[in-house]
């Protein structure tokens, strides 16, 4: 007998997530939202404007603005690393006791 897992969003929303087309769109839009929110949080924490962050990261202000507004969620890893490093952060991957730091 197949065990049904409970959806943390409730049964009404869960029915939407069962629809593959809806789930695909939802996942894409959530990733855009999450990346946009991360960028805005980094900028707020470091009190960086779009122009200043673009200058420090070595990428165009348009690229920063498109990520911030959610228009661009397909960001090159090198651009992402440049942005977080310009804000004073680094990307670290952790698996168990092992860690790997990435930089641009």
Residue pairs with C-beta under 8 A, 6 or more apart in sequence:
7 13
7 14
7 17
9 17
16 22
16 23
16 26
17 23
17 26
28 73
31 73
32 70
32 73
33 70
35 67
35 70
35 73
35 75
36 67
36 68
36 69
36 70
36 73
39 64
39 67
39 68
39 83
40 68
42 48
42 83
42 84
42 87
42 89
43 49
43 50
43 53
43 68
43 87
45 87
46 53
46 87
46 88
48 56
48 86
48 87
50 61
50 64
50 65
50 68
51 61
53 64
53 83
53 86
53 87
54 60
54 61
54 63
54 64
56 86
57 64
57 79
57 82
57 83
57 85
57 86
58 82
59 79
59 82
59 83
63 72
63 79
64 83
66 72
67 73
67 75
67 83
77 102
78 104
80 91
81 91
81 102
81 103
81 104
82 104
84 90
84 91
85 103
85 104
90 101
90 102
90 103
91 101
91 102
91 103
92 99
92 100
92 101
92 102
93 99
93 100
93 101
93 102
94 100
